[in-house]
Amino acid sequence: MIKRAMTHKGSLVVVGTGIQLGGHLTLEAQAHITHAEKVLYVSGSKIMGDWIVSLNKTAESLAHFYAPDKPRAATYSDMADTIVAAVRGGQRVCAVFYGHPGVFVQPSHEAIQKARAEGFDAKMLPGISAEDCLFADLGFDPADHGCQSFEATDFLIRTRIFDPYSTLIIWQIETIGQLNQKTEVGRNGLHVLVEYLQKSYTATHPVTVYQAAELPVQQPFIHTCPLAHLADAPIPHVATLYVPPLHEKPLDPAMLTKLGLRTEKR
Ligand SMILES: C[S@@+](CC[C@H](N)C(=O)[O-])C[C@H]1O[C@@H](n2cnc3c(N)ncnc32)[C@H](O)[C@@H]1O
């Protein structure tokens, strides 16, 4: 009898840790981390990394790809290539990123696309992002006024059009204009952001610098100041900016009529 050789085909699942150590990890994500043949991770902190290793001894950090003068895009490609190489090697790979693994995370999407292009099974599971924490901690519903979310540098270099009557959320305000691995908060970039926002809001419009708690014992960092003071405000090592709407946008009478929500006066 000829024995047919068993070929073990690699696969990839990408999961997120959530923002807060332990409590934000979904049961599904935890099961994938625990049972993977190889875990590769990018964690928000050393303690988060240690915890991932405690769940699966094969876990290996991809943080060594970061380097001070290396463009972030090159770092992300190296991470994606390393993940796909492990899949190619025939392993069931779990790649772990902090927060939601597909929100403001380039290597996770790149690895999935490359693995699928080579015929491997690859999928992503959702996780709790910084924005999810922001809705909870700052206490507003994105449904109320609509909600726009931008990456800070992209927002400025493409002069993104936005509606100041809707909520505005700006990510990565600590690294504005920095394409390499950051060393310190980019105050010049914050000045440019304030200048751009002041075309749509008054100098006294309140803005909130936000950092969700990363440990169960921590409180979120919430600092509200007038827009004009933002560039000098305390900025944590990771921070997201919340800009509330100017005020309620007036209703459009023609649209109300079109939708049958109001009958036109005769
Ligand atoms: C590379 S992105 C990663 C986002 C992450 N995947 C998520 O789902 O939230 C980094 C940016 O996320 C935001 N961020 C990450 N951790 C945060 C925290 N603890 N509190 C507030 N914002 C955070 C900041 O805007 C930061 O510049």
The ligand as an SDF file (V2000), in Angstrom:
LIG
                    3D

 27 29  0  0  0  0  0  0  0  0999 V2000
   -0.8440   52.0320   15.6340 C   0  0  0  0  0  0  0  0  0  0  0  0
   -2.3610   52.6630   16.2590 S   0  0  0  0  0  0  0  0  0  0  0  0
   -3.0040   51.2060   17.0060 C   0  0  0  0  0  0  0  0  0  0  0  0
   -4.4820   51.2550   17.2800 C   0  0  0  0  0  0  0  0  0  0  0  0
   -5.0140   49.9700   17.8800 C   0  0  0  0  0  0  0  0  0  0  0  0
   -4.9010   48.8630   16.9350 N   0  0  0  0  0  0  0  0  0  0  0  0
   -6.4840   50.0890   18.2740 C   0  0  0  0  0  0  0  0  0  0  0  0
   -7.2720   49.2400   17.8760 O   0  0  0  0  0  0  0  0  0  0  0  0
   -6.8290   51.0130   19.0130 O   0  0  0  0  0  0  0  0  0  0  0  0
   -1.8170   53.6670   17.5690 C   0  0  0  0  0  0  0  0  0  0  0  0
   -2.7970   54.7870   17.8450 C   0  0  0  0  0  0  0  0  0  0  0  0
   -3.9570   54.2490   18.4600 O   0  0  0  0  0  0  0  0  0  0  0  0
   -4.4200   55.1230   19.4580 C   0  0  0  0  0  0  0  0  0  0  0  0
   -4.2410   54.4450   20.7550 N   0  0  0  0  0  0  0  0  0  0  0  0
   -3.5480   53.3360   21.0250 C   0  0  0  0  0  0  0  0  0  0  0  0
   -3.6230   53.0340   22.3270 N   0  0  0  0  0  0  0  0  0  0  0  0
   -4.4050   53.9780   22.8860 C   0  0  0  0  0  0  0  0  0  0  0  0
   -4.8620   54.2340   24.1890 C   0  0  0  0  0  0  0  0  0  0  0  0
   -4.5280   53.4520   25.2190 N   0  0  0  0  0  0  0  0  0  0  0  0
   -5.6530   55.3040   24.3860 N   0  0  0  0  0  0  0  0  0  0  0  0
   -6.0020   56.1300   23.3610 C   0  0  0  0  0  0  0  0  0  0  0  0
   -5.5740   55.9500   22.1300 N   0  0  0  0  0  0  0  0  0  0  0  0
   -4.7860   54.8950   21.8820 C   0  0  0  0  0  0  0  0  0  0  0  0
   -3.5760   56.3770   19.3930 C   0  0  0  0  0  0  0  0  0  0  0  0
   -4.2040   57.2880   18.5070 O   0  0  0  0  0  0  0  0  0  0  0  0
   -2.2840   55.8310   18.8270 C   0  0  0  0  0  0  0  0  0  0  0  0
   -1.5470   56.8180   18.1780 O   0  0  0  0  0  0  0  0  0  0  0  0
  1  2  1  0
  2  3  1  0
  2 10  1  0
  3  4  1  0
  4  5  1  0
  5  6  1  0
  5  7  1  0
  7  8  2  0
  7  9  1  0
 10 11  1  0
 11 12  1  0
 11 26  1  0
 12 13  1  0
 13 14  1  0
 13 24  1  0
 14 15  1  0
 14 23  1  0
 15 16  2  0
 16 17  1  0
 17 18  1  0
 17 23  2  0
 18 19  1  0
 18 20  2  0
 20 21  1  0
 21 22  2  0
 22 23  1  0
 24 25  1  0
 24 26  1  0
 26 27  1  0
M  CHG  2   2   1   9  -1
M  END
$$$$
